[in-house]
């Protein structure tokens, strides 16, 4: 917390929460190419849904049974790499810890 003469007890409501660029954590993990695609999906989605229950409605795409949030990935890298610049993020700070890294779409 920043303590100034103007705000002797700090001004915490103006502090940005969390790590800048955290919204790209899945892109970062996917770009690393350390897991096969099916294992990647298990780690980031299916296993979590199963652990949190109810299994019948989460963690799969079953017509009239389950609910799911869908994300489209391009595993072949056909869309190319891109640098993660601050203007691509939705946070209130002027930097990202991933600024020098190239991501795969």
N, CA, C and O atoms as a printed pandas DataFrame, in Angstrom:
     atom_number atom_name residue_name chain_id  residue_number  x_coord  y_coord  z_coord
0              1         N          UNK        A               1    0.842   -1.166    0.000
1              2        CA          UNK        A               1    0.000    0.000    0.000
2              3         C          UNK        A               1    0.890    1.232    0.000
3              4         O          UNK        A               1    1.925    1.256    0.665
4              5         N          UNK        A               2    0.501    2.222   -0.720
5              6        CA          UNK        A               2    1.266    3.463   -0.810
6              7         C          UNK        A               2    0.788    4.437    0.265
7              8         O          UNK        A               2   -0.383    4.815    0.296
8              9         N          UNK        A               3    1.698    4.833    1.135
9             10        CA          UNK        A               3    1.373    5.783    2.197
10            11         C          UNK        A               3    1.970    7.135    1.831
11            12         O          UNK        A               3    3.178    7.246    1.617
12            13         N          UNK        A               4    1.147    8.141    1.760
13            14        CA          UNK        A               4    1.572    9.499    1.431
14            15         C          UNK        A               4    1.059   10.454    2.493
15            16         O          UNK        A               4    0.185   10.100    3.285
16            17         N          UNK        A               5    1.602   11.660    2.511
17            18        CA          UNK        A               5    1.089   12.668    3.434
18            19         C          UNK        A               5   -0.395   12.919    3.187
19            20         O          UNK        A               5   -1.168   13.133    4.121
20            21         N          UNK        A               6   -0.777   12.890    1.917
21            22        CA          UNK        A               6   -2.176   13.138    1.560
22            23         C          UNK        A               6   -3.101   12.021    2.054
23            24         O          UNK        A               6   -4.245   12.275    2.432
24            25         N          UNK        A               7   -2.592   10.780    2.046
25            26        CA          UNK        A               7   -3.366    9.626    2.492
26            27         C          UNK        A               7   -2.538    8.841    3.512
27            28         O          UNK        A               7   -1.941    7.825    3.155
28            29         N          UNK        A               8   -2.487    9.283    4.768
29            30        CA          UNK        A               8   -1.602    8.662    5.758
30            31         C          UNK        A               8   -1.924    7.198    6.057
31            32         O          UNK        A               8   -1.049    6.463    6.515
32            33         N          UNK        A               9   -3.131    6.768    5.815
33            34        CA          UNK        A               9   -3.458    5.358    6.036
34            35         C          UNK        A               9   -3.590    4.607    4.715
35            36         O          UNK        A               9   -4.109    3.491    4.679
36            37         N          UNK        A              10   -3.127    5.211    3.646
37            38        CA          UNK        A              10   -3.172    4.561    2.339
38            39         C          UNK        A              10   -4.470    4.844    1.601
39            40         O          UNK        A              10   -5.396    5.444    2.146
40            41         N          UNK        A              11   -4.516    4.418    0.405
41            42        CA          UNK        A              11   -5.703    4.597   -0.439
42            43         C          UNK        A              11   -5.922    3.274   -1.173
43            44         O          UNK        A              11   -5.776    3.196   -2.392
44            45         N          UNK        A              12   -6.272    2.248   -0.420
45            46        CA          UNK        A              12   -6.298    0.896   -0.968
46            47         C          UNK        A              12   -7.351    0.680   -2.048
47            48         O          UNK        A              12   -7.216   -0.251   -2.842
48            49         N          UNK        A              13   -8.380    1.494   -2.108
49            50        CA          UNK        A              13   -9.391    1.258   -3.146
50            51         C          UNK        A              13   -8.867    1.577   -4.540
51            52         O          UNK        A              13   -9.522    1.249   -5.530
52            53         N          UNK        A              14   -7.704    2.208   -4.638
53            54        CA          UNK        A              14   -7.103    2.518   -5.930
54            55         C          UNK        A              14   -6.009    1.525   -6.319
55            56         O          UNK        A              14   -5.359    1.682   -7.352
56            57         N          UNK        A              15   -5.813    0.510   -5.493
57            58        CA          UNK        A              15   -4.786   -0.485   -5.768
58            59         C          UNK        A              15   -5.352   -1.538   -6.712
59            60         O          UNK        A              15   -6.436   -2.072   -6.476
60            61         N          UNK        A              16   -4.631   -1.830   -7.762
61            62        CA          UNK        A              16   -5.049   -2.869   -8.696
62            63         C          UNK        A              16   -4.892   -4.228   -8.026
63            64         O          UNK        A              16   -3.867   -4.497   -7.398
64            65         N          UNK        A              17   -5.889   -5.073   -8.154
65            66        CA          UNK        A              17   -5.855   -6.390   -7.518
66            67         C          UNK        A              17   -5.252   -7.439   -8.437
67            68         O          UNK        A              17   -5.482   -7.419   -9.646
68            69         N          UNK        A              18   -4.493   -8.339   -7.871
69            70        CA          UNK        A              18   -3.964   -9.462   -8.626
70            71         C          UNK        A              18   -2.787   -9.115   -9.514
71            72         O          UNK        A              18   -2.288   -7.990   -9.516
72            73         N          UNK        A              19   -2.365  -10.103  -10.258
73            74        CA          UNK        A              19   -1.235   -9.972  -11.170
74            75         C          UNK        A              19   -1.692   -9.366  -12.487
75            76         O          UNK        A              19   -2.670   -9.840  -13.064
76            77         N          UNK        A              20   -1.019   -8.339  -12.979
77            78        CA          UNK        A              20   -1.393   -7.807  -14.292
78            79         C          UNK        A              20   -1.265   -8.896  -15.357
79            80         O          UNK        A              20   -0.280   -9.633  -15.381
80            81         N          UNK        A              21   -2.246   -8.992  -16.219
81            82        CA          UNK        A              21   -2.196   -9.970  -17.294
82            83         C          UNK        A              21   -2.682  -11.354  -16.920
83            84         O          UNK        A              21   -2.549  -12.287  -17.712
84            85         N          UNK        A              22   -3.247  -11.509  -15.720
85            86        CA          UNK        A              22   -3.688  -12.837  -15.282
86            87         C          UNK        A              22   -4.756  -13.405  -16.209
87            88         O          UNK        A              22   -4.940  -14.620  -16.278
88            89         N          UNK        A              23   -5.458  -12.532  -16.920
89            90        CA          UNK        A              23   -6.491  -12.996  -17.850
90            91         C          UNK        A              23   -5.911  -13.852  -18.974
91            92         O          UNK        A              23   -6.649  -14.583  -19.635
92            93         N          UNK        A              24   -4.627  -13.772  -19.194
93            94        CA          UNK        A              24   -3.987  -14.544  -20.263
94            95         C          UNK        A              24   -3.315  -15.816  -19.761
95            96         O          UNK        A              24   -2.506  -16.407  -20.477
96            97         N          UNK        A              25   -3.634  -16.244  -18.549
97            98        CA          UNK        A              25   -2.954  -17.413  -17.992
98            99         C          UNK        A              25   -3.189  -18.672  -18.824
99           100         O          UNK        A              25   -2.288  -19.502  -18.946
100          101         N          UNK        A              26   -4.365  -18.826  -19.391
101          102        CA          UNK        A              26   -4.619  -20.006  -20.221
102          103         C          UNK        A              26   -3.831  -19.927  -21.531
103          104         O          UNK        A              26   -3.294  -20.932  -21.996
104          105         N          UNK        A              27   -3.765  -18.744  -22.117
105          106        CA          UNK        A              27   -2.967  -18.568  -23.337
106          107         C          UNK        A              27   -1.498  -18.864  -23.064
107          108         O          UNK        A              27   -0.814  -19.472  -23.887
108          109         N          UNK        A              28   -1.024  -18.431  -21.908
109          110        CA          UNK        A              28    0.368  -18.673  -21.537
110          111         C          UNK        A              28    0.631  -20.169  -21.393
111          112         O          UNK        A              28    1.625  -20.687  -21.902
112          113         N          UNK        A              29   -0.260  -20.849  -20.703
113          114        CA          UNK        A              29   -0.098  -22.292  -20.523
114          115         C          UNK        A              29   -0.191  -23.025  -21.858
115          116         O          UNK        A              29    0.593  -23.935  -22.127
116          117         N          UNK        A              30   -1.135  -22.633  -22.681
117          118        CA          UNK        A              30   -1.310  -23.275  -23.985
118          119         C          UNK        A              30   -0.101  -23.028  -24.882
119          120         O          UNK        A              30    0.342  -23.930  -25.593
120          121         N          UNK        A              31    0.430  -21.814  -24.851
121          122        CA          UNK        A              31    1.577  -21.453  -25.685
122          123         C          UNK        A              31    2.835  -22.231  -25.328
123          124         O          UNK        A              31    3.716  -22.406  -26.170
124          125         N          UNK        A              32    2.925  -22.696  -24.095
125          126        CA          UNK        A              32    4.107  -23.442  -23.660
126          127         C          UNK        A              32    4.220  -24.798  -24.359
127          128         O          UNK        A              32    5.316  -25.348  -24.469
128          129         N          UNK        A              33    3.110  -25.332  -24.825
129          130        CA          UNK        A              33    3.079  -26.612  -25.548
130          131         C          UNK        A              33    3.732  -27.748  -24.748
131          132         O          UNK        A              33    4.440  -28.584  -25.311
132          133         N          UNK        A              34    3.490  -27.769  -23.444
133          134        CA          UNK        A              34    4.053  -28.816  -22.594
134          135         C          UNK        A              34    3.114  -30.008  -22.456
135          136         O          UNK        A              34    3.542  -31.088  -22.049
136          137         N          UNK        A              35    1.844  -29.823  -22.790
137          138        CA          UNK        A              35    0.855  -30.887  -22.655
138          139         C          UNK        A              35    0.190  -31.159  -23.995
139          140         O          UNK        A              35    0.021  -30.258  -24.817
140          141         N          UNK        A              36   -0.182  -32.405  -24.200
141          142        CA          UNK        A              36   -1.014  -32.735  -25.355
142          143         C          UNK        A              36   -2.338  -31.993  -25.188
143          144         O          UNK        A              36   -2.732  -31.674  -24.066
144          145         N          UNK        A              37   -3.016  -31.722  -26.280
145          146        CA          UNK        A              37   -4.249  -30.941  -26.224
146          147         C          UNK        A              37   -5.295  -31.567  -25.304
147          148         O          UNK        A              37   -5.931  -30.852  -24.529
148          149         N          UNK        A              38   -5.484  -32.876  -25.371
149          150        CA          UNK        A              38   -6.488  -33.509  -24.508
150          151         C          UNK        A              38   -6.120  -33.380  -23.036
151          152         O          UNK        A              38   -6.998  -33.174  -22.198
152          153         N          UNK        A              39   -4.849  -33.496  -22.711
153          154        CA          UNK        A              39   -4.401  -33.344  -21.315
154          155         C          UNK        A              39   -4.555  -31.896  -20.861
155          156         O          UNK        A              39   -4.932  -31.643  -19.717
156          157         N          UNK        A              40   -4.270  -30.954  -21.739
157          158        CA          UNK        A              40   -4.438  -29.533  -21.430
158          159         C          UNK        A              40   -5.891  -29.250  -21.048
159          160         O          UNK        A              40   -6.149  -28.563  -20.059
160          161         N          UNK        A              41   -6.830  -29.768  -21.816
161          162        CA          UNK        A              41   -8.255  -29.566  -21.528
162          163         C          UNK        A              41   -8.621  -30.202  -20.193
163          164         O          UNK        A              41   -9.374  -29.617  -19.415
164          165         N          UNK        A              42   -8.096  -31.391  -19.920
165          166        CA          UNK        A              42   -8.351  -32.033  -18.626
166          167         C          UNK        A              42   -7.867  -31.163  -17.476
167          168         O          UNK        A              42   -8.589  -30.954  -16.501
168          169         N          UNK        A              43   -6.651  -30.660  -17.592
169          170        CA          UNK        A              43   -6.041  -29.884  -16.511
170          171         C          UNK        A              43   -6.779  -28.572  -16.260
171          172         O          UNK        A              43   -7.036  -28.221  -15.109
172          173         N          UNK        A              44   -7.121  -27.847  -17.320
173          174        CA          UNK        A              44   -7.714  -26.521  -17.114
174          175         C          UNK        A              44   -9.228  -26.536  -16.967
175          176         O          UNK        A              44   -9.814  -25.538  -16.548
176          177         N          UNK        A              45   -9.870  -27.646  -17.302
177          178        CA          UNK        A              45  -11.323  -27.615  -17.323
178          179         C          UNK        A              45  -11.973  -28.855  -16.720
179          180         O          UNK        A              45  -12.623  -28.771  -15.678
180          181         N          UNK        A              46  -11.806  -29.980  -17.354
181          182        CA          UNK        A              46  -12.540  -31.181  -16.978
182          183         C          UNK        A              46  -12.278  -31.604  -15.540
183          184         O          UNK        A              46  -13.226  -31.854  -14.796
184          185         N          UNK        A              47  -11.021  -31.690  -15.133
185          186        CA          UNK        A              47  -10.701  -32.134  -13.774
186          187         C          UNK        A              47  -11.273  -31.192  -12.726
187          188         O          UNK        A              47  -11.763  -31.639  -11.689
188          189         N          UNK        A              48  -11.216  -29.904  -12.985
189          190        CA          UNK        A              48  -11.770  -28.926  -12.050
190          191         C          UNK        A              48  -13.275  -29.094  -11.939
191          192         O          UNK        A              48  -13.822  -29.090  -10.836
192          193         N          UNK        A              49  -13.941  -29.238  -13.058
193          194        CA          UNK        A              49  -15.391  -29.417  -13.045
194          195         C          UNK        A              49  -15.777  -30.683  -12.281
195          196         O          UNK        A              49  -16.750  -30.678  -11.527
196          197         N          UNK        A              50  -15.031  -31.754  -12.469
197          198        CA          UNK        A              50  -15.325  -33.001  -11.763
198          199         C          UNK        A              50  -15.097  -32.853  -10.262
199          200         O          UNK        A              50  -15.867  -33.375   -9.456
200          201         N          UNK        A              51  -14.041  -32.143   -9.894
201          202        CA          UNK        A              51  -13.735  -31.960   -8.474
202          203         C          UNK        A              51  -14.777  -31.100   -7.771
203          204         O          UNK        A              51  -15.076  -31.321   -6.598
204          205         N          UNK        A              52  -15.324  -30.135   -8.475
205          206        CA          UNK        A              52  -16.284  -29.219   -7.868
206          207         C          UNK        A              52  -17.721  -29.719   -7.929
207          208         O          UNK        A              52  -18.591  -29.175   -7.250
208          209         N          UNK        A              53  -17.978  -30.732   -8.722
209          210        CA          UNK        A              53  -19.302  -31.312   -8.866
210          211         C          UNK        A              53  -20.295  -30.259   -9.335
211          212         O          UNK        A              53  -19.887  -29.098   -9.338
212          213         N          UNK        A              54  -21.463  -30.486   -9.708
213          214        CA          UNK        A              54  -21.995  -31.808   -9.996
214          215         C          UNK        A              54  -21.497  -32.308  -11.345
215          216         O          UNK        A              54  -21.592  -31.608  -12.353
216          217         N          UNK        A              55  -20.975  -33.508  -11.352
217          218        CA          UNK        A              55  -20.389  -34.081  -12.559
218          219         C          UNK        A              55  -21.411  -34.171  -13.686
219          220         O          UNK        A              55  -21.063  -34.003  -14.855
220          221         N          UNK        A              56  -22.645  -34.429  -13.349
221          222        CA          UNK        A              56  -23.656  -34.628  -14.398
222          223         C          UNK        A              56  -23.882  -33.383  -15.243
223          224         O          UNK        A              56  -24.250  -33.491  -16.413
224          225         N          UNK        A              57  -23.666  -32.194  -14.665
225          226        CA          UNK        A              57  -23.965  -30.987  -15.441
226          227         C          UNK        A              57  -22.734  -30.193  -15.829
227          228         O          UNK        A              57  -22.841  -29.257  -16.622
228          229         N          UNK        A              58  -21.587  -30.527  -15.305
229          230        CA          UNK        A              58  -20.368  -29.771  -15.609
230          231         C          UNK        A              58  -19.278  -30.702  -16.122
231          232         O          UNK        A              58  -19.255  -31.889  -15.799
232          233         N          UNK        A              59  -18.378  -30.150  -16.923
233          234        CA          UNK        A              59  -17.206  -30.900  -17.352
234          235         C          UNK        A              59  -17.352  -31.660  -18.649
235          236         O          UNK        A              59  -16.466  -32.427  -19.026
236          237         N          UNK        A              60  -18.436  -31.461  -19.321
237          238        CA          UNK        A              60  -18.621  -32.143  -20.598
238          239         C          UNK        A              60  -19.646  -31.404  -21.433
239          240         O          UNK        A              60  -20.304  -30.478  -20.959
240          241         N          UNK        A              61  -19.769  -31.815  -22.657
241          242        CA          UNK        A              61  -20.766  -31.221  -23.540
242          243         C          UNK        A              61  -21.720  -32.340  -23.933
243          244         O          UNK        A              61  -21.459  -33.097  -24.868
244          245         N          UNK        A              62  -22.810  -32.431  -23.216
245          246        CA          UNK        A              62  -23.805  -33.463  -23.453
246          247         C          UNK        A              62  -25.139  -32.782  -23.711
247          248         O          UNK        A              62  -25.614  -32.007  -22.881
248          249         N          UNK        A              63  -25.729  -33.063  -24.829
249          250        CA          UNK        A              63  -26.973  -32.426  -25.232
250          251         C          UNK        A              63  -28.048  -32.585  -24.162
251          252         O          UNK        A              63  -28.344  -33.699  -23.730
252          253         N          UNK        A              64  -28.624  -31.475  -23.742
253          254        CA          UNK        A              64  -29.709  -31.396  -22.756
254          255         C          UNK        A              64  -29.335  -31.930  -21.373
255          256         O          UNK        A              64  -30.215  -32.152  -20.542
256          257         N          UNK        A              65  -28.056  -32.135  -21.118
257          258        CA          UNK        A              65  -27.632  -32.653  -19.820
258          259         C          UNK        A              65  -26.657  -31.707  -19.142
259          260         O          UNK        A              65  -26.811  -31.391  -17.962
260          261         N          UNK        A              66  -25.664  -31.259  -19.878
261          262        CA          UNK        A              66  -24.591  -30.489  -19.253
262          263         C          UNK        A              66  -24.610  -29.040  -19.698
263          264         O          UNK        A              66  -25.261  -28.666  -20.673
264          265         N          UNK        A              67  -23.876  -28.245  -18.950
265          266        CA          UNK        A              67  -23.657  -26.851  -19.321
266          267         C          UNK        A              67  -22.157  -26.652  -19.418
267          268         O          UNK        A              67  -21.392  -27.282  -18.687
268          269         N          UNK        A              68  -21.741  -25.788  -20.308
269          270        CA          UNK        A              68  -20.305  -25.595  -20.494
270          271         C          UNK        A              68  -20.030  -24.212  -21.057
271          272         O          UNK        A              68  -20.836  -23.660  -21.805
272          273         N          UNK        A              69  -18.882  -23.661  -20.688
273          274        CA          UNK        A              69  -18.364  -22.460  -21.330
274          275         C          UNK        A              69  -17.392  -22.953  -22.389
275          276         O          UNK        A              69  -16.550  -23.808  -22.114
276          277         N          UNK        A              70  -17.504  -22.428  -23.577
277          278        CA          UNK        A              70  -16.648  -22.889  -24.660
278          279         C          UNK        A              70  -15.613  -21.836  -25.028
279          280         O          UNK        A              70  -15.904  -20.640  -25.067
280          281         N          UNK        A              71  -14.413  -22.302  -25.294
281          282        CA          UNK        A              71  -13.323  -21.454  -25.756
282          283         C          UNK        A              71  -12.771  -22.097  -27.015
283          284         O          UNK        A              71  -12.575  -23.311  -27.057
284          285         N          UNK        A              72  -12.521  -21.305  -28.030
285          286        CA          UNK        A              72  -11.979  -21.834  -29.281
286          287         C          UNK        A              72  -10.470  -21.621  -29.287
287          288         O          UNK        A              72   -9.992  -20.494  -29.159
288          289         N          UNK        A              73   -9.728  -22.710  -29.436
289          290        CA          UNK        A              73   -8.274  -22.665  -29.517
290          291         C          UNK        A              73   -7.861  -23.092  -30.916
291          292         O          UNK        A              73   -8.569  -23.855  -31.573
292          293         N          UNK        A              74   -6.741  -22.611  -31.359
293          294        CA          UNK        A              74   -6.189  -22.990  -32.651
294          295         C          UNK        A              74   -4.872  -23.709  -32.402
295          296         O          UNK        A              74   -3.806  -23.099  -32.489
296          297         N          UNK        A              75   -4.937  -25.018  -32.089
297          298        CA          UNK        A              75   -3.734  -25.730  -31.655
298          299         C          UNK        A              75   -2.625  -25.832  -32.683
299          300         O          UNK        A              75   -1.468  -26.026  -32.309
300          301         N          UNK        A              76   -2.931  -25.712  -33.943
301          302        CA          UNK        A              76   -1.885  -25.820  -34.953
302          303         C          UNK        A              76   -1.071  -24.558  -35.109
303          304         O          UNK        A              76   -0.112  -24.540  -35.881
304          305         N          UNK        A              77   -1.424  -23.504  -34.403
305          306        CA          UNK        A              77   -0.703  -22.244  -34.515
306          307         C          UNK        A              77   -0.891  -21.575  -35.856
307          308         O          UNK        A              77   -0.060  -20.768  -36.273
308          309         N          UNK        A              78   -1.974  -21.902  -36.535
309          310        CA          UNK        A              78   -2.199  -21.363  -37.875
310          311         C          UNK        A              78   -2.383  -19.851  -37.878
311          312         O          UNK        A              78   -2.188  -19.203  -38.906
312          313         N          UNK        A              79   -2.750  -19.300  -36.758
313          314        CA          UNK        A              79   -2.953  -17.858  -36.696
314          315         C          UNK        A              79   -1.678  -17.118  -36.326
315          316         O          UNK        A              79   -1.667  -15.889  -36.265
316          317         N          UNK        A              80   -0.621  -17.845  -36.084
317          318        CA          UNK        A              80    0.667  -17.216  -35.816
318          319         C          UNK        A              80    0.854  -16.770  -34.380
319          320         O          UNK        A              80   -0.043  -16.891  -33.546
320          321         N          UNK        A              81    2.025  -16.259  -34.115
321          322        CA          UNK        A              81    2.370  -15.772  -32.783
322          323         C          UNK        A              81    2.119  -14.281  -32.699
323          324         O          UNK        A              81    2.079  -13.585  -33.713
324          325         N          UNK        A              82    1.951  -13.796  -31.473
325          326        CA          UNK        A              82    1.755  -12.369  -31.263
326          327         C          UNK        A              82    2.394  -11.967  -29.943
327          328         O          UNK        A              82    2.423  -12.765  -29.007
328          329         N          UNK        A              83    2.906  -10.743  -29.850
329          330        CA          UNK        A              83    3.430  -10.263  -28.569
330          331         C          UNK        A              83    2.268   -9.805  -27.700
331          332         O          UNK        A              83    1.314   -9.203  -28.194
332          333         N          UNK        A              84    2.349  -10.087  -26.424
333          334        CA          UNK        A              84    1.296   -9.661  -25.502
334          335         C          UNK        A              84    1.607   -8.251  -25.023
335          336         O          UNK        A              84    2.398   -8.057  -24.099
336          337         N          UNK        A              85    0.989   -7.290  -25.646
337          338        CA          UNK        A              85    1.196   -5.893  -25.271
338          339         C          UNK        A              85    0.110   -5.455  -24.303
339          340         O          UNK        A              85   -0.964   -6.055  -24.252
340          341         N          UNK        A              86    0.382   -4.434  -23.553
341          342        CA          UNK        A              86   -0.535   -3.975  -22.524
342          343         C          UNK        A              86   -1.897   -3.570  -23.085
343          344         O          UNK        A              86   -2.907   -3.705  -22.394
344          345         N          UNK        A              87   -1.946   -3.081  -24.313
345          346        CA          UNK        A              87   -3.232   -2.650  -24.877
346          347         C          UNK        A              87   -4.164   -3.826  -25.180
347          348         O          UNK        A              87   -5.337   -3.603  -25.479
348          349         N          UNK        A              88   -3.682   -5.061  -25.112
349          350        CA          UNK        A              88   -4.527   -6.236  -25.315
350          351         C          UNK        A              88   -5.163   -6.724  -24.020
351          352         O          UNK        A              88   -5.980   -7.644  -24.040
352          353         N          UNK        A              89   -4.800   -6.122  -22.905
353          354        CA          UNK        A              89   -5.265   -6.569  -21.596
354          355         C          UNK        A              89   -6.341   -5.637  -21.039
355          356         O          UNK        A              89   -6.509   -4.507  -21.497
356          357         N          UNK        A              90   -7.055   -6.137  -20.050
357          358        CA          UNK        A              90   -8.166   -5.386  -19.467
358          359         C          UNK        A              90   -7.922   -5.131  -17.979
359          360         O          UNK        A              90   -8.754   -5.485  -17.144
360          361         N          UNK        A              91   -6.814   -4.535  -17.655
361          362        CA          UNK        A              91   -6.526   -4.231  -16.260
362          363         C          UNK        A              91   -6.173   -2.754  -16.123
363          364         O          UNK        A              91   -6.027   -2.046  -17.120
364          365         N          UNK        A              92   -6.038   -2.303  -14.903
365          366        CA          UNK        A              92   -5.833   -0.882  -14.669
366          367         C          UNK        A              92   -4.400   -0.470  -14.411
367          368         O          UNK        A              92   -4.165    0.534  -13.738
368          369         N          UNK        A              93   -3.434   -1.215  -14.926
369          370        CA          UNK        A              93   -2.033   -0.850  -14.732
370          371         C          UNK        A              93   -1.371   -0.645  -16.089
371          372         O          UNK        A              93   -1.931   -1.002  -17.125
372          373         N          UNK        A              94   -0.189   -0.074  -16.072
373          374        CA          UNK        A              94    0.465    0.291  -17.333
374          375         C          UNK        A              94    1.561   -0.681  -17.763
375          376         O          UNK        A              94    2.448   -0.312  -18.533
376          377         N          UNK        A              95    1.509   -1.921  -17.272
377          378        CA          UNK        A              95    2.529   -2.897  -17.649
378          379         C          UNK        A              95    1.952   -4.311  -17.572
379          380         O          UNK        A              95    0.880   -4.529  -17.006
380          381         N          UNK        A              96    2.669   -5.248  -18.140
381          382        CA          UNK        A              96    2.332   -6.661  -18.029
382          383         C          UNK        A              96    3.624   -7.446  -17.833
383          384         O          UNK        A              96    4.636   -7.122  -18.455
384          385         N          UNK        A              97    3.611   -8.465  -16.988
385          386        CA          UNK        A              97    4.817   -9.266  -16.809
386          387         C          UNK        A              97    5.138  -10.131  -18.027
387          388         O          UNK        A              97    6.208  -10.737  -18.085
388          389         N          UNK        A              98    4.238  -10.196  -18.988
389          390        CA          UNK        A              98    4.429  -11.029  -20.167
390          391         C          UNK        A              98    4.833  -10.225  -21.394
391          392         O          UNK        A              98    4.799  -10.755  -22.505
392          393         N          UNK        A              99    5.205   -8.991  -21.231
393          394        CA          UNK        A              99    5.448   -8.094  -22.349
394          395         C          UNK        A              99    6.449   -8.557  -23.386
395          396         O          UNK        A              99    6.318   -8.202  -24.557
396          397         N          UNK        A             100    7.437   -9.333  -23.000
397          398        CA          UNK        A             100    8.457   -9.779  -23.947
398          399         C          UNK        A             100    8.193  -11.174  -24.505
399          400         O          UNK        A             100    8.983  -11.681  -25.301
400          401         N          UNK        A             101    7.109  -11.785  -24.104
401          402        CA          UNK        A             101    6.826  -13.151  -24.545
402          403         C          UNK        A             101    5.950  -13.160  -25.781
403          404         O          UNK        A             101    5.105  -12.287  -25.976
404          405         N          UNK        A             102    6.170  -14.159  -26.602
405          406        CA          UNK        A             102    5.317  -14.369  -27.769
406          407         C          UNK        A             102    4.297  -15.446  -27.420
407          408         O          UNK        A             102    4.643  -16.474  -26.838
408          409         N          UNK        A             103    3.056  -15.210  -27.774
409          410        CA          UNK        A             103    1.976  -16.152  -27.513
410          411         C          UNK        A             103    1.498  -16.756  -28.820
411          412         O          UNK        A             103    1.600  -16.141  -29.882
412          413         N          UNK        A             104    0.976  -17.969  -28.724
413          414        CA          UNK        A             104    0.343  -18.613  -29.876
414          415         C          UNK        A             104   -1.154  -18.494  -29.701
415          416         O          UNK        A             104   -1.673  -18.657  -28.596
416          417         N          UNK        A             105   -1.845  -18.211  -30.782
417          418        CA          UNK        A             105   -3.304  -18.086  -30.706
418          419         C          UNK        A             105   -3.941  -19.445  -30.792
419          420         O          UNK        A             105   -5.166  -19.556  -30.746
